[in-house]
Amino acid sequence: MIVPLTVRDFVDRAVQVYGDRVGVVDEPDQPASPLGELTYAEMGALARRQAARLDQLGIGVGDRVAVVSHNSARLLTSFFGVVGSGRVLVPVNFRLRPDEVRYIVEHSGARVLYVDPELDEELAGVTAEHRFVLGDDADLYADEGVEPRAWEPDENATATINYTSGTTARPKGVQITHRNIWTNAVTFAMHVQASDRDVYLHTLPMFHANGWGMPFAMTGLGVKHVVLRKIDGTEILRRVRDHGVTVMCAAPAVAAAVLEAAQSWEGEIPGRDRVRIIMAGAPPPTKTVVRVEAELGWEFIQIYGLTETSPLLTVNRSRAEWDDLAPEERAQKLTRAGAPALGVRLSVSEAGDEANGGGGAGELLAQSNVVLEGYWEQPEESAKALAGGWFHTGDGAVIGDDGYVTIQDRKKDVIITGGENVSSIEVEDVLFSHPAVAEVAVIGVPDDKWGETIKALVVLAEGEQASEADLIAWCKDKAAGYKAPTTVEFRDELARTATGKLQKFKLRAPYWEGRDRLVN
């Protein structure tokens, strides 16, 4: 008999094989009472009680359950309590404004909404048929001993809907199936050589797809999860020291925070020759890679993927052939996107000057069991993304003779800053709504801390005035703070094609000159 691949496999194995082992160390400082240390048996029991509570509420298989929360043991358990019982989890970026959260909850049709206590007041106007605050355990979990109803597993069923910024002002809901998650988790764990001797630190927000391979894979392997609610470089070093952390996924800003904290750390840097730090999003400068390896003694691994691919498409881990290279030369190799992960087929569409923004790179296409089912309630967008049997990443790339991918242009105009995707078109729409703005182009520029940061190039309307501070404040008032430009540069005109399209590759080029790649 063929057994369907589902999220429940991971928690079931953890309970069966590692039930007595501490599986989760909750964040001690949070508004809701922390759950402390949970064994995998206790975590599995909470997941079953959460599923049973959803039964009591009449929430059926396939119904959507949204959650807006900082990292916590309750959020981690929901991956299995919600998804592992056949419901669909909608993890929402807690940095979004209330109106943005409301759109996602309503668009997904979520019948249940879980809200972090710290966000409860801010999101008071966002509701659903059932709204609960994480930490009110009588609302979250059925009584002990109450078992959930049986669920007929289906590996092709939607497991999660992850909303991501795209080329439009409204985010798209990426439908990830159980098979997607299962394949991604197992592949991810294999490439980073995870085992039950590892300890995983959650430095990425748990809602973030870049870290989604890890919660599932690490659970199935009996790895201890250490929950980190908010990023602090010194606290990360403490967790590595106190809990024996061996692996973490991180945005470039996390590496920058740890390197800064290490400058004033007393004693030996913890985790030397033990920690693997896995970085996604815009690669950091080569000097950051050199510092991670030299000053921290941690292994640097670069990956590339998208929410639409669950997310892993490529992995770049130092090879034996690179051991004798100079640190800078090895770092340059490591800042490429990497080689295809096992089971991933990549191709590059035929390049064309106008079609590809003039950058000379073709669009990167992917086929794999990690590719999304489609965009929730957006059939036209789904058909476009999956045209020809390939997922169209929207990223311009070249594939070298060695099979390694280098991203050279971002067709979707998505800026990845601190691990967060920001639609440049969305920011442009906000700036265009300012009465003083006549033209605007929003681009990503290199930043040592964030990997990329947001710059707005603005042409003011004739006779109008506005300062950099004015425009940044305008954006922060109308969108999530992390989407606002960090700098504004005023121009007399913006480079455009003969047909009037902005030539963003030309606008970006001066800021990326001398970097390892023109744009990424």
NUGU-837396 format. One record per residue (C-alpha): residue in one letter; chain; z, y negated, x. Coordinates in Angstrom, 3 decimals. Each point is the difference from the previous one (the first is absolute). Example, Ala and Ser with C-alpha at 12.3 -4.5 7.8 and 13.67 -1.06 7.14 Angstrom:
BEGIN
SITE   residu   chaine          Z          Y          X
SITE        a        A      7.800      4.500     12.300
SITE        s        A     -0.660     -3.440      1.370
END
This chain:
BEGIN
SITE   residu   chaine          Z          Y          X
SITE        m        A      0.000      0.000      0.000
SITE        i        A     -0.938     -3.451      1.317
SITE        v        A      2.956     -2.395     -0.180
SITE        p        A     -0.860     -3.676     -0.691
SITE        l        A      0.948     -2.478      2.730
SITE        t        A      2.507     -2.501     -1.401
SITE        v        A      2.633     -2.443      1.160
SITE        r        A      2.704      2.342     -1.274
SITE        d        A     -0.833      2.436      2.830
SITE        f        A      1.650     -2.271      2.547
SITE        v        A      3.350     -0.451     -1.721
SITE        d        A      0.121      3.638     -1.135
SITE        r        A     -0.365      1.180      3.581
SITE        a        A      2.592     -2.476      1.241
SITE        v        A      2.535      1.225     -2.564
SITE        q        A     -0.731      3.663      0.704
SITE        v        A     -0.092     -0.115      3.805
SITE        y        A      2.114     -3.046      0.896
SITE        g        A      2.243     -0.412     -3.037
SITE        d        A      3.233     -0.419      1.978
SITE        r        A     -1.536     -2.433      2.496
SITE        v        A      0.442     -3.778     -0.344
SITE        g        A     -3.383     -1.117     -1.276
SITE        v        A      0.544     -3.708     -0.713
SITE        v        A      2.226     -2.660      1.524
SITE        d        A     -0.014     -2.895     -2.464
SITE        e        A      0.064     -3.654      1.005
SITE        p        A      3.706     -0.985     -0.045
SITE        d        A     -0.533     -3.691     -0.765
SITE        q        A     -1.715     -0.416     -3.351
SITE        p        A      0.877     -1.565     -3.376
SITE        a        A      0.207      3.385     -1.752
SITE        s        A      2.562      2.499      1.201
SITE        p        A     -1.667      2.059      2.738
SITE        l        A     -0.289      3.724     -0.494
SITE        g        A      1.257      0.560      3.541
SITE        e        A     -1.064      3.244      1.629
SITE        l        A     -1.850      2.460     -2.220
SITE        t        A     -0.672      3.587      0.884
SITE        y        A     -3.403      1.284     -1.016
SITE        a        A      1.701      2.061     -2.715
SITE        e        A      1.568     -3.201     -1.385
SITE        m        A     -3.290     -1.884      0.250
SITE        g        A     -1.800      2.788     -1.861
SITE        a        A      2.684      0.017     -2.699
SITE        l        A     -0.365     -3.770     -0.513
SITE        a        A     -3.778      0.358     -0.270
SITE        r        A      0.415      2.669     -2.692
SITE        r        A      2.537     -2.124     -1.876
SITE        q        A     -2.371     -2.983      0.120
SITE        a        A     -2.799      2.161     -1.414
SITE        a        A      2.340      1.262     -2.728
SITE        r        A      0.927     -3.593     -0.886
SITE        l        A     -3.693     -0.856     -0.378
SITE        d        A     -0.257      3.008     -2.316
SITE        q        A      2.798     -1.441     -2.113
SITE        l        A     -1.847     -3.331     -0.217
SITE        g        A     -3.151      1.718     -1.216
SITE        i        A     -1.960     -0.825      3.144
SITE        g        A     -2.654      2.683      0.234
SITE        v        A     -2.213      1.489      2.683
SITE        g        A     -2.506     -2.629      1.143
SITE        d        A      2.082     -2.944     -1.252
SITE        r        A      0.440     -2.794      2.516
SITE        v        A      3.346     -1.005      1.496
SITE        a        A      0.057     -3.243      2.018
SITE        v        A      2.591     -0.827      2.626
SITE        v        A      0.598     -3.279      1.848
SITE        s        A      2.515      0.494      2.763
SITE        h        A      0.971     -0.492      3.581
SITE        n        A      0.452      3.196      1.986
SITE        s        A      2.804      2.161     -1.366
SITE        a        A      0.963      3.632     -0.498
SITE        r        A     -0.550     -0.409     -3.750
SITE        l        A     -3.564     -1.173      0.582
SITE        l        A     -0.670      2.881      2.404
SITE        t        A      1.391      2.506     -2.506
SITE        s        A     -2.288     -1.455     -2.693
SITE        f        A     -3.030      1.247      1.926
SITE        f        A      1.111      3.485     -0.970
SITE        g        A      1.848     -0.694     -3.257
SITE        v        A     -2.989     -1.814     -1.504
SITE        v        A     -3.061      1.417      1.760
SITE        g        A      1.495      3.450      0.482
SITE        s        A      0.350      0.384     -3.777
SITE        g        A     -3.576     -0.944     -0.890
SITE        r        A      0.501     -3.685     -0.717
SITE        v        A     -1.910     -2.725      1.844
SITE        l        A      1.947     -2.313      2.297
SITE        v        A     -1.146     -3.625      0.330
SITE        p        A      1.748     -1.418      3.096
SITE        v        A     -0.204     -3.802     -0.063
SITE        n        A      0.163     -2.378      2.940
SITE        f        A      3.386     -1.713     -0.342
SITE        r        A     -1.355     -3.113      1.759
SITE        l        A     -2.292     -0.850     -2.906
SITE        r        A      0.718     -2.801     -2.443
SITE        p        A      1.251      0.912     -3.501
SITE        d        A     -3.391     -0.700     -1.602
SITE        e        A     -1.687      2.283      2.535
SITE        v        A      2.522      2.762     -0.654
SITE        r        A     -0.452     -0.464     -3.753
SITE        y        A     -3.765      0.443      0.342
SITE        i        A      0.433      3.312      1.846
SITE        v        A      2.572      1.335     -2.465
SITE        e        A     -2.186     -0.925     -2.962
SITE        h        A     -3.312      1.076      1.536
SITE        s        A      1.389      3.401      0.990
SITE        g        A      1.497      0.480     -3.469
SITE        a        A      3.378      0.890      1.509
SITE        r        A      2.484      1.113     -2.669
SITE        v        A      2.964     -0.107      2.389
SITE        l        A      0.900     -2.690      2.506
SITE        y        A      2.631      0.448      2.704
SITE        v        A      1.136     -3.232      1.699
SITE        d        A      2.038     -0.510      3.145
SITE        p        A      3.313     -1.795     -0.710
SITE        e        A     -0.922     -2.733      2.467
SITE        l        A     -3.191     -0.689     -1.959
SITE        d        A      1.411      0.348     -3.504
SITE        e        A      0.559     -3.696     -0.674
SITE        e        A     -3.324     -1.099      1.494
SITE        l        A     -1.867      2.616     -2.054
SITE        a        A      1.995     -0.526     -3.199
SITE        g        A     -3.189     -0.875     -1.879
SITE        v        A     -1.796      3.180      1.084
SITE        t        A      0.715      2.911     -2.269
SITE        a        A     -1.294      3.258     -1.438
SITE        e        A      0.910      2.360     -2.815
SITE        h        A      2.964      1.120      2.137
SITE        r        A      1.358     -2.245      2.771
SITE        f        A      2.792      1.114      2.322
SITE        v        A      1.698     -1.424      3.070
SITE        l        A      0.178      2.395      2.922
SITE        g        A      3.663      0.781      0.537
SITE        d        A      0.820      0.392     -3.710
SITE        d        A      0.047      3.744      0.441
SITE        a        A      0.862      0.815     -3.612
SITE        d        A     -3.397     -1.469     -0.923
SITE        l        A     -1.864      1.614      2.907
SITE        y        A      1.312      3.549     -0.077
SITE        a        A      0.850      2.573     -2.646
SITE        d        A      3.421      1.673      0.170
SITE        e        A      0.549      2.596      2.676
SITE        g        A     -1.266      3.387     -1.000
SITE        v        A     -2.721     -1.340     -2.314
SITE        e        A     -3.284      1.433      1.221
SITE        p        A     -3.423     -1.641     -0.548
SITE        r        A     -2.677      1.565     -2.141
SITE        a        A     -2.551      2.201      1.717
SITE        w        A     -3.169     -1.683      1.223
SITE        e        A     -3.333      1.716      0.525
SITE        p        A     -1.032     -1.151      3.503
SITE        d        A     -3.465     -1.503      0.454
SITE        e        A     -0.997     -1.004      3.517
SITE        n        A     -2.827     -2.197     -1.293
SITE        a        A      2.261     -2.005     -2.304
SITE        t        A      0.820     -3.597      0.909
SITE        a        A      3.327     -0.113      1.811
SITE        t        A      0.279     -3.712      0.778
SITE        i        A     -1.795     -3.236     -0.741
SITE        n        A      0.314     -2.339      2.979
SITE        y        A     -1.210     -3.549     -0.589
SITE        t        A     -1.760     -1.593      2.920
SITE        s        A     -1.557     -3.360      0.733
SITE        g        A     -3.782      0.096     -0.007
SITE        t        A     -2.837     -2.476     -0.187
SITE        t        A      1.036     -1.361     -3.382
SITE        a        A      3.020     -1.988     -1.067
SITE        r        A      1.348      2.965     -1.967
SITE        p        A      1.216      3.092      1.875
SITE        k        A     -1.522      3.412     -0.660
SITE        g        A      2.047      3.064     -0.900
SITE        v        A     -0.817      2.796      2.438
SITE        q        A      0.378      3.432     -1.606
SITE        i        A      1.385      2.439      2.554
SITE        t        A      0.124      3.661     -1.032
SITE        h        A      2.490      2.702      0.940
SITE        r        A     -2.691      1.581      2.166
SITE        n        A     -0.573     -3.346      1.756
SITE        i        A      3.690     -0.374      0.816
SITE        w        A      0.405      3.649      1.041
SITE        t        A     -2.988     -0.085      2.369
SITE        n        A      0.976     -3.358      1.478
SITE        a        A      3.616      1.020      0.556
SITE        v        A     -0.792      3.279      1.730
SITE        t        A     -2.729     -1.556      2.158
SITE        f        A      2.218     -2.944      0.929
SITE        a        A      2.863      2.286      1.017
SITE        m        A     -2.291      2.167      2.092
SITE        h        A     -1.507     -2.900      1.928
SITE        v        A      3.409     -1.475      0.888
SITE        q        A      1.459      3.483      0.641
SITE        a        A      2.910     -0.406     -2.413
SITE        s        A      2.676      2.688     -0.145
SITE        d        A      3.459      0.609     -1.444
SITE        r        A      1.437     -1.473      3.197
SITE        d        A     -1.342     -3.440     -0.866
SITE        v        A      1.826     -2.918     -1.617
SITE        y        A     -2.195     -2.458     -1.923
SITE        l        A      0.825     -3.694     -0.402
SITE        h        A     -1.523     -1.778     -3.011
SITE        t        A     -1.089     -3.304      1.527
SITE        l        A     -2.995     -0.323     -2.336
SITE        p        A      0.691     -0.867     -3.629
SITE        m        A      0.006      3.259     -1.946
SITE        f        A     -2.520     -1.395     -2.492
SITE        h        A     -2.491     -0.387      2.855
SITE        a        A     -2.731      2.625      0.291
SITE        n        A     -0.046     -0.227      3.799
SITE        g        A      3.289      1.841      0.072
SITE        w        A     -0.678      2.332     -2.891
SITE        g        A     -0.848      3.034      2.064
SITE        m        A      3.465     -0.033      1.489
SITE        p        A      2.401      0.170     -2.987
SITE        f        A     -1.696      3.163     -1.226
SITE        a        A     -0.743      1.674      3.323
SITE        m        A      3.419     -0.718      1.459
SITE        t        A      1.717      1.316     -3.112
SITE        g        A     -1.912      3.262      0.103
SITE        l        A      0.904      0.477      3.662
SITE        g        A      3.698     -0.707     -0.497
SITE        v        A     -0.058     -3.227      2.011
SITE        k        A      2.848     -2.471     -0.503
SITE        h        A     -1.085     -3.262     -1.706
SITE        v        A      1.825     -3.133      1.151
SITE        v        A     -0.490     -2.799     -2.533
SITE        l        A     -0.460     -3.549      1.275
SITE        r        A      0.014     -2.636     -2.722
SITE        k        A     -1.125     -3.031      1.979
SITE        i        A     -1.548     -0.437      3.434
SITE        d        A      2.264     -1.069      2.831
SITE        g        A     -0.866      0.842      3.610
SITE        t        A      3.576      0.452      1.165
SITE        e        A      0.852      2.136     -3.020
SITE        i        A     -2.990      2.231      0.702
SITE        l        A      1.261      0.581      3.531
SITE        r        A      3.457      0.797     -1.404
SITE        r        A     -1.450      2.554     -2.422
SITE        v        A     -1.982      1.607      2.816
SITE        r        A      3.190      0.238      2.033
SITE        d        A      2.415      1.068     -2.736
SITE        h        A     -2.234      2.398     -1.941
SITE        g        A     -2.227      1.327      2.754
SITE        v        A     -3.177     -1.375     -1.593
SITE        t        A     -3.155      1.524      1.463
SITE        v        A     -2.842     -1.327     -2.146
SITE        m        A     -0.864     -3.042     -2.099
SITE        c        A     -3.065     -1.617     -1.583
SITE        a        A     -0.168     -3.721      0.600
SITE        a        A     -2.034     -3.154     -0.337
SITE        p        A     -0.633     -2.081      3.148
SITE        a        A      2.776     -2.391     -1.080
SITE        v        A      2.542      2.832      0.252
SITE        a        A     -0.975      0.752      3.595
SITE        a        A      0.259     -3.712      0.785
SITE        a        A      3.486     -0.175     -1.559
SITE        v        A      1.208      3.033      1.976
SITE        l        A     -1.433     -1.318      3.274
SITE        e        A      1.729     -3.333     -0.581
SITE        a        A      3.308      1.704     -0.794
SITE        a        A     -0.318      2.185      3.090
SITE        q        A      0.147     -3.102      2.203
SITE        s        A      3.672     -0.510     -0.869
SITE        w        A      0.948      3.664     -0.557
SITE        e        A      2.921      1.096      2.130
SITE        g        A     -0.479      3.267      1.815
SITE        e        A     -2.882      2.448      0.008
SITE        i        A     -2.614     -0.357     -2.741
SITE        p        A      0.570      2.898     -2.426
SITE        g        A     -2.730      2.509     -0.722
SITE        r        A     -1.725     -0.195      3.379
SITE        d        A     -2.473      2.884      0.393
SITE        r        A      0.922      1.126     -3.525
SITE        v        A     -1.240     -2.493     -2.622
SITE        r        A     -3.560     -0.033     -1.346
SITE        i        A     -0.899     -3.289     -1.667
SITE        i        A     -3.049      0.324     -2.272
SITE        m        A     -1.801     -3.254     -0.661
SITE        a        A     -2.540     -0.835     -2.683
SITE        g        A     -1.691     -3.130     -1.215
SITE        a        A     -1.445     -2.451      2.486
SITE        p        A      0.713      1.441      3.477
SITE        p        A      2.340     -2.068      2.143
SITE        p        A     -1.187     -1.598      3.230
SITE        t        A     -0.319      2.387      2.940
SITE        k        A      2.943     -1.716      1.680
SITE        t        A      2.219      1.056     -2.913
SITE        v        A     -1.042      3.638      0.486
SITE        v        A      0.755     -0.276      3.720
SITE        r        A      3.426     -1.489     -0.747
SITE        v        A      0.870      2.652     -2.596
SITE        e        A     -0.685      2.726      2.527
SITE        a        A      1.473     -1.757      3.062
SITE        e        A      2.990     -1.909     -1.398
SITE        l        A      1.028      2.354     -2.811
SITE        g        A     -1.314      3.239      1.415
SITE        w        A     -1.338      0.904     -3.463
SITE        e        A     -3.322      1.705     -0.692
SITE        f        A     -2.533     -2.212     -1.792
SITE        i        A     -2.338      1.602     -2.565
SITE        q        A     -2.671     -2.012     -1.830
SITE        i        A     -1.396      1.133     -3.356
SITE        y        A     -2.547     -1.388     -2.434
SITE        g        A     -0.298      0.533     -3.722
SITE        l        A      0.137     -1.631     -3.383
SITE        t        A      2.029      0.372     -3.157
SITE        e        A     -3.145      1.583     -1.454
SITE        t        A      0.190      2.785      2.607
SITE        s        A      3.669      0.876     -0.442
SITE        p        A     -0.249     -1.575      2.766
SITE        l        A     -0.868      1.965      3.158
SITE        l        A     -3.602     -0.027      1.264
SITE        t        A      0.321     -0.266      3.775
SITE        v        A      2.659      0.621      2.639
SITE        n        A      0.137     -1.398      3.514
SITE        r        A      2.606      1.748      2.137
SITE        s        A     -0.032     -0.048      3.789
SITE        r        A     -1.900      2.954      1.405
SITE        a        A      0.714      2.026      3.133
SITE        e        A     -3.154     -1.497      1.534
SITE        w        A      1.578     -3.453     -0.224
SITE        d        A      3.266      0.833      1.774
SITE        d        A     -1.108     -1.360      3.377
SITE        l        A     -1.535     -3.204     -1.345
SITE        a        A      1.577     -3.373      0.683
SITE        p        A      2.263     -1.082     -2.888
SITE        e        A     -2.362     -2.803     -1.031
SITE        e        A     -3.027      2.298     -0.038
SITE        r        A      1.811      2.623     -2.045
SITE        a        A      1.227     -2.707     -2.386
SITE        q        A     -3.570     -1.203     -0.546
SITE        k        A     -0.999      3.511     -0.998
SITE        l        A      2.995      0.300     -2.327
SITE        t        A     -0.830     -3.145     -1.968
SITE        r        A     -3.181      1.553     -1.359
SITE        a        A      0.251      1.391     -3.525
SITE        g        A     -0.245      3.530      1.389
SITE        a        A     -1.750      3.291     -0.596
SITE        p        A     -0.381      1.586     -3.458
SITE        a        A      3.086      1.834     -1.219
SITE        l        A     -0.432      3.688     -0.710
SITE        g        A     -2.086      0.490     -3.138
SITE        v        A     -1.436     -3.530      0.057
SITE        r        A     -3.734     -0.627      0.325
SITE        l        A     -1.069     -3.502      0.997
SITE        s        A     -3.384     -1.665      0.091
SITE        v        A     -1.297     -3.508      0.531
SITE        s        A     -2.583     -1.453     -2.341
SITE        e        A     -3.109     -1.546      1.447
SITE        a        A      0.837     -3.411      1.441
SITE        g        A     -1.699     -3.118     -1.242
SITE        d        A      0.528     -3.624      0.886
SITE        e        A      0.322     -1.530     -3.461
SITE        a        A      1.391      3.074     -1.728
SITE        n        A      2.723      0.427      2.582
SITE        g        A      0.980     -3.602      0.509
SITE        g        A     -2.071     -0.384      3.124
SITE        g        A      2.503      1.917      2.101
SITE        g        A     -2.373      2.843      0.856
SITE        a        A      2.300      2.803     -1.152
SITE        g        A     -0.659      2.412     -2.840
SITE        e        A      2.497      0.715     -2.744
SITE        l        A      2.379      2.872      0.685
SITE        l        A     -0.347      2.802     -2.563
SITE        a        A      2.391      2.907     -0.511
SITE        q        A      0.143      3.411     -1.646
SITE        s        A      3.256      1.934     -0.194
SITE        n        A      2.559      1.582     -2.295
SITE        v        A      2.051     -3.183      0.440
SITE        v        A     -2.557     -2.247     -1.752
SITE        l        A      1.190     -1.539     -3.276
SITE        e        A     -0.861      1.325     -3.438
SITE        g        A     -1.047     -3.489     -1.082
SITE        y        A      1.331     -3.403     -1.017
SITE        w        A      2.196      0.025     -3.084
SITE        e        A     -1.908     -1.262     -3.058
SITE        q        A     -2.797     -1.410      2.212
SITE        p        A     -2.931      2.436     -0.188
SITE        e        A     -2.561     -2.434      1.405
SITE        e        A      2.126     -0.711      3.070
SITE        s        A      0.593      3.738      0.409
SITE        a        A     -3.711      0.791     -0.114
SITE        k        A     -0.738     -2.711      2.530
SITE        a        A      2.680      1.193      2.431
SITE        l        A     -1.088      3.650     -0.247
SITE        a        A     -3.768     -0.515     -0.137
SITE        g        A     -2.086      2.739      1.592
SITE        g        A      2.929      2.368      0.343
SITE        w        A      1.655     -2.098      2.718
SITE        f        A      2.947     -2.361     -0.205
SITE        h        A     -1.119     -3.446      1.103
SITE        t        A      2.842     -1.452      2.054
SITE        g        A     -1.421     -3.520      0.048
SITE        d        A      0.712     -0.160      3.736
SITE        g        A     -2.717     -0.501      2.587
SITE        a        A      0.288      2.471      2.854
SITE        v        A     -1.673      1.796      2.855
SITE        i        A      0.615      3.610      0.979
SITE        g        A     -0.172      0.534      3.755
SITE        d        A     -1.535      2.949      1.803
SITE        d        A      3.517      1.434      0.336
SITE        g        A      0.438     -0.032     -3.791
SITE        y        A      2.530     -2.849      0.038
SITE        v        A     -0.314     -2.719     -2.617
SITE        t        A      0.226     -3.708      0.734
SITE        i        A      0.354     -2.341     -2.975
SITE        q        A     -2.068     -3.117      0.586
SITE        d        A     -0.055     -1.832     -3.293
SITE        r        A      1.792      0.098     -3.307
SITE        k        A     -2.548     -0.130     -2.798
SITE        k        A      2.618     -0.143     -2.726
SITE        d        A      1.376     -3.231      1.452
SITE        v        A      3.452      1.553      0.055
SITE        i        A      2.430     -1.373      2.560
SITE        i        A      2.685      2.414      1.169
SITE        t        A      3.022     -2.056      0.987
SITE        g        A      3.270      1.719      0.824
SITE        g        A     -1.377      3.165     -1.600
SITE        e        A     -0.728     -1.752     -3.316
SITE        n        A     -3.528     -0.234     -1.402
SITE        v        A     -0.909     -3.520     -1.091
SITE        s        A     -3.262     -0.765     -1.764
SITE        s        A     -1.502     -3.075      1.635
SITE        i        A     -1.906     -0.654     -3.230
SITE        e        A      3.245     -0.079     -1.963
SITE        v        A      1.458     -2.592      2.389
SITE        e        A     -3.234     -1.983     -0.153
SITE        d        A      0.227     -0.031     -3.801
SITE        v        A      3.504     -1.447      0.202
SITE        l        A     -1.057     -2.683      2.496
SITE        f        A     -3.069     -0.886     -2.052
SITE        s        A      2.323     -0.804     -2.894
SITE        h        A      1.447     -2.888      2.041
SITE        p        A     -1.730     -3.238     -1.088
SITE        a        A     -0.519     -1.160      3.594
SITE        v        A     -1.857      3.116      1.183
SITE        a        A     -3.813      0.000     -0.106
SITE        e        A     -0.732      3.043      2.169
SITE        v        A      2.178      2.658      1.561
SITE        a        A     -0.299      3.153      2.081
SITE        v        A      3.029      2.179      0.634
SITE        i        A     -0.120      2.212      3.088
SITE        g        A      2.293      2.221      2.019
SITE        v        A      0.771     -1.127      3.528
SITE        p        A      1.843      1.931      2.728
SITE        d        A      3.755     -0.262      0.154
SITE        d        A      2.288      1.722      2.511
SITE        k        A      2.726      0.594     -2.578
SITE        w        A     -1.912      0.799     -3.196
SITE        g        A     -3.213      1.479      1.426
SITE        e        A     -1.933     -2.480     -2.129
SITE        t        A      1.097     -3.137     -1.742
SITE        i        A     -1.698     -2.075     -2.693
SITE        k        A     -1.905     -3.177      0.845
SITE        a        A     -1.696     -2.239     -2.542
SITE        l        A     -3.019     -2.094      1.030
SITE        v        A     -0.230     -2.838     -2.499
SITE        v        A     -2.493     -2.735     -0.822
SITE        l        A      1.665     -2.706     -2.072
SITE        a        A     -1.709     -1.592     -2.964
SITE        e        A     -1.345     -3.476      0.599
SITE        g        A      2.731     -2.589     -0.345
SITE        e        A      2.766      2.624     -0.297
SITE        q        A      2.918      0.630      2.345
SITE        a        A      2.262      2.981      0.618
SITE        s        A      2.042      1.156      2.962
SITE        e        A      0.398      3.466      1.460
SITE        a        A      3.536      0.159     -1.415
SITE        d        A     -1.275     -1.036     -3.448
SITE        l        A     -2.536      2.818     -0.169
SITE        i        A      2.356      2.661      1.339
SITE        a        A      2.640     -1.006     -2.547
SITE        w        A     -2.648      0.074     -2.746
SITE        c        A     -0.841      3.603      0.868
SITE        k        A      3.626      1.087      0.162
SITE        d        A      0.575     -1.488     -3.426
SITE        k        A     -2.874      1.941     -1.562
SITE        a        A      0.016      3.345      1.839
SITE        a        A      2.307      2.266      1.969
SITE        g        A      1.271     -1.739      3.124
SITE        y        A     -1.546      2.467      2.428
SITE        k        A     -3.464     -0.891     -1.384
SITE        a        A      0.290     -3.668      0.968
SITE        p        A     -1.806     -1.273      3.103
SITE        t        A      2.173     -0.553      3.040
SITE        t        A     -2.406     -2.688      1.241
SITE        v        A     -2.612     -2.279     -1.548
SITE        e        A     -2.836     -1.517      1.978
SITE        f        A     -2.063     -2.797     -1.491
SITE        r        A     -3.762      0.054      0.549
SITE        d        A     -2.954     -2.225     -0.866
SITE        e        A     -2.078      3.041     -0.947
SITE        l        A      0.081      3.821      0.024
SITE        a        A     -2.617      2.331      1.473
SITE        r        A     -2.239      1.487     -2.680
SITE        t        A     -3.157      2.098     -0.249
SITE        a        A     -3.293     -1.367     -1.317
SITE        t        A      0.997      1.342     -3.417
SITE        g        A      3.333     -1.824      0.111
SITE        k        A      2.277      2.949      0.840
SITE        l        A      2.912     -0.659      2.311
SITE        q        A     -0.570      1.511      3.447
SITE        k        A      3.545      1.117      0.584
SITE        f        A     -0.875      1.949      3.120
SITE        k        A     -1.019     -3.317      1.596
SITE        l        A      3.120     -1.741     -1.293
SITE        r        A      2.233      2.760      1.386
SITE        a        A     -1.767      0.446      3.350
SITE        p        A      1.624     -2.861      1.990
SITE        y        A      3.490      1.231     -0.822
SITE        w        A     -0.739      3.592      1.041
SITE        e        A     -1.987     -0.799      3.143
SITE        g        A      1.359      1.934      2.963
SITE        r        A      1.788      2.519     -2.175
SITE        d        A     -0.746      3.723      0.129
SITE        r        A     -2.137     -0.379     -3.101
SITE        l        A     -1.596     -2.949     -1.696
SITE        v        A      1.618      0.530     -3.363
SITE        n        A      2.632      2.492     -1.153
END
